[in-house]
Amino acid sequence: MAEGVIKRITDRGFGFIDDGSAKDLFFHCSAVSEPTFEELREGQRVSYEVKQGPKGPAAEDVRLL
């Protein structure tokens, strides 16, 4: 599983992970495994799997480290 840092979380149910590359990785609230989306905060380290979403790569199975 890949690792990164939550860069931004929106109140619309999605966020972005800084994976160390030039582009941030999108994730939807339904992709969060543990804890819940509402418990995630910017700056936390997470692990995730990269899958192909409708608009490009997206994080799935997002878990707090």
Backbone as JSON, one array per atom type, in Angstrom:
{
  "sequence": "MAEGVIKRITDRGFGFIDDGSAKDLFFHCSAVSEPTFEELREGQRVSYEVKQGPKGPAAEDVRLL",
  "N": [[0.84, -1.18, 0.0], [0.43, 2.26, -0.7], [1.7, 5.33, 0.79], [0.91, 8.52, 2.22], [0.23, 12.03, 2.91], [-2.57, 13.71, 4.21], [-3.64, 16.38, 2.43], [-5.7, 18.19, 1.92], [-9.06, 18.53, 2.99], [-12.43, 18.59, 2.15], [-15.68, 20.09, 2.8], [-17.49, 18.91, 1.26], [-17.31, 16.18, 1.02], [-14.99, 14.99, 0.0], [-11.41, 14.67, -0.54], [-7.84, 15.37, -0.73], [-4.71, 13.78, -1.22], [-1.3, 14.18, -0.51], [1.14, 12.7, -2.19], [3.78, 12.96, -2.58], [4.45, 13.41, -5.18], [4.11, 15.55, -8.09], [1.39, 15.93, -8.5], [-1.64, 15.95, -6.61], [-3.5, 13.32, -5.0], [-6.78, 12.36, -5.46], [-9.48, 11.57, -3.2], [-12.57, 10.07, -2.25], [-15.19, 10.32, 0.21], [-16.37, 7.82, 0.55], [-14.29, 6.1, 0.13], [-12.81, 5.84, 2.39], [-11.6, 3.75, 4.88], [-10.89, 3.34, 7.64], [-10.2, 5.68, 10.16], [-13.53, 7.1, 10.32], [-14.59, 9.3, 7.63], [-15.18, 11.83, 8.67], [-13.53, 11.97, 10.87], [-10.98, 12.31, 9.91], [-8.13, 14.46, 9.48], [-6.4, 17.29, 8.12], [-2.95, 16.92, 7.35], [-2.53, 14.46, 8.55], [-1.0, 11.2, 8.38], [-1.6, 8.69, 5.98], [-2.42, 5.45, 4.63], [-3.05, 3.86, 1.48], [-4.66, 2.52, -1.47], [-4.06, 2.81, -4.93], [-6.35, 3.39, -7.41], [-8.08, 3.36, -10.6], [-10.1, 6.02, -11.19], [-13.15, 7.69, -12.31], [-12.21, 10.1, -13.33], [-9.51, 9.85, -13.49], [-6.52, 8.72, -11.67], [-7.23, 7.63, -8.33], [-7.48, 7.5, -4.75], [-8.16, 4.62, -2.83], [-9.53, 2.59, -0.18], [-8.57, 4.03, 2.08], [-6.64, 4.51, 4.93], [-5.87, 5.44, 8.27], [-2.61, 5.99, 9.52]],
  "CA": [[0.0, 0.0, 0.0], [1.15, 3.53, -0.76], [1.5, 6.2, 1.94], [0.96, 9.95, 1.95], [-0.29, 12.94, 3.93], [-3.78, 14.4, 3.78], [-3.32, 17.78, 2.14], [-6.9, 19.01, 2.03], [-10.36, 17.87, 3.12], [-13.51, 19.55, 1.91], [-16.96, 19.8, 3.46], [-18.35, 18.29, 0.24], [-17.16, 14.74, 1.04], [-13.8, 14.46, -0.67], [-10.16, 15.28, -0.12], [-6.66, 15.15, -1.56], [-3.54, 13.24, -0.52], [0.0, 14.52, -1.06], [1.9, 11.45, -2.25], [5.17, 13.28, -2.87], [4.62, 13.72, -6.6], [3.64, 16.89, -8.45], [-0.07, 15.98, -8.46], [-2.29, 15.37, -5.43], [-4.37, 12.19, -5.3], [-8.16, 12.54, -5.03], [-10.23, 10.47, -2.56], [-13.96, 10.34, -1.89], [-15.48, 9.85, 1.57], [-16.7, 6.39, 0.51], [-13.04, 5.34, 0.01], [-12.15, 5.81, 3.7], [-11.89, 2.52, 5.61], [-10.85, 3.63, 9.07], [-11.48, 5.9, 10.85], [-14.52, 7.64, 9.39], [-14.17, 10.49, 6.9], [-15.33, 12.98, 9.55], [-12.44, 11.96, 11.85], [-9.71, 12.63, 9.26], [-7.69, 15.85, 9.55], [-5.27, 17.64, 7.27], [-1.65, 16.68, 7.96], [-2.4, 13.08, 9.04], [-0.44, 10.22, 7.44], [-2.54, 7.63, 5.62], [-2.05, 4.48, 3.6], [-4.14, 3.75, 0.51], [-4.4, 1.84, -2.74], [-4.38, 3.67, -6.08], [-7.24, 2.78, -8.41], [-8.48, 4.27, -11.66], [-11.42, 6.59, -11.0], [-13.75, 8.21, -13.54], [-11.46, 11.25, -13.83], [-8.07, 9.58, -13.34], [-6.16, 7.96, -10.48], [-7.88, 8.01, -7.08], [-7.14, 6.66, -3.6], [-9.2, 3.74, -2.28], [-9.14, 1.9, 1.06], [-7.76, 5.0, 2.83], [-6.54, 4.15, 6.35], [-4.98, 6.26, 9.07], [-1.42, 5.29, 10.03]],
  "C": [[0.89, 1.25, 0.0], [0.84, 4.35, 0.5], [1.61, 7.66, 1.51], [0.38, 10.73, 3.11], [-1.54, 13.62, 3.38], [-3.46, 15.89, 3.64], [-4.53, 18.68, 2.35], [-8.12, 18.12, 2.15], [-11.43, 18.93, 2.93], [-14.76, 19.17, 2.7], [-17.96, 19.17, 2.48], [-18.12, 16.79, 0.11], [-16.0, 14.18, 0.25], [-12.56, 15.2, -0.17], [-9.04, 14.93, -1.08], [-5.5, 14.71, -0.69], [-2.29, 13.68, -1.26], [0.84, 13.25, -1.02], [3.38, 11.69, -2.58], [5.44, 13.58, -4.33], [4.07, 15.12, -6.87], [2.12, 17.03, -8.35], [-0.59, 15.35, -7.17], [-3.27, 14.29, -5.87], [-5.74, 12.41, -4.67], [-8.64, 11.33, -4.23], [-11.61, 10.96, -2.16], [-14.22, 9.78, -0.5], [-15.82, 8.36, 1.61], [-15.45, 5.51, 0.42], [-12.31, 5.2, 1.34], [-12.59, 4.56, 4.46], [-11.93, 2.74, 7.11], [-9.89, 4.76, 9.33], [-12.52, 6.4, 9.85], [-13.97, 8.9, 8.72], [-14.18, 11.72, 7.82], [-14.2, 13.07, 10.57], [-11.07, 12.28, 11.23], [-9.42, 14.12, 9.36], [-6.53, 16.08, 8.6], [-3.97, 17.44, 8.04], [-1.46, 15.26, 8.49], [-1.81, 12.19, 7.95], [-1.46, 9.1, 7.24], [-1.88, 6.65, 4.66], [-3.27, 4.3, 2.71], [-3.69, 2.92, -0.67], [-4.82, 2.79, -3.86], [-5.2, 2.87, -7.07], [-7.56, 3.81, -9.48], [-9.91, 4.72, -11.41], [-11.96, 7.12, -12.31], [-12.98, 9.38, -14.16], [-9.95, 11.07, -13.68], [-7.79, 8.81, -12.06], [-6.84, 8.53, -9.23], [-7.46, 7.04, -5.98], [-8.37, 5.89, -3.14], [-8.65, 3.1, -1.02], [-8.19, 2.78, 1.88], [-7.82, 4.65, 4.31], [-5.54, 5.05, 7.05], [-3.8, 5.41, 9.56], [-1.16, 5.66, 11.48]]
}
